[in-house]
């Protein structure tokens, strides 16, 4: 365990942000694949969404996320730090609402929970 923590201390914050980008991409892929069908059975929790529209939106959000990370890695200023901090807070909160909340309220799996809990929370 001590070796793992020692190695994590040697990883730069910028590299960790890129690792988070990969985990968020996996999370978004999980949603893109299964959320459109799930939304048709989610009742009042989620309006039905079209496959193309939702996947386009997820791709756009993912691209914006990568642009924010790129900006952060190239600019060492207050704005870039606030921007990336805000993005990371949104990613963390997104795991709990709507994903975990929907899973518990509906009593069935909501797309995005697995990747969110396994990859985004840690």
Secondary structure, 3 states (H helix, E strand, C coil): CHHHHHHHHHCCHHHHHHHHHHHHHHHHHHHHHHHHHHHCCCHHHCCCCCHHHHHHHHHHHHHHHHHHHHHHHHCCCHHHHHHHHHHHHHHHHHHHHHHHHHHHHHCCCCCCHHHHHHHHCC
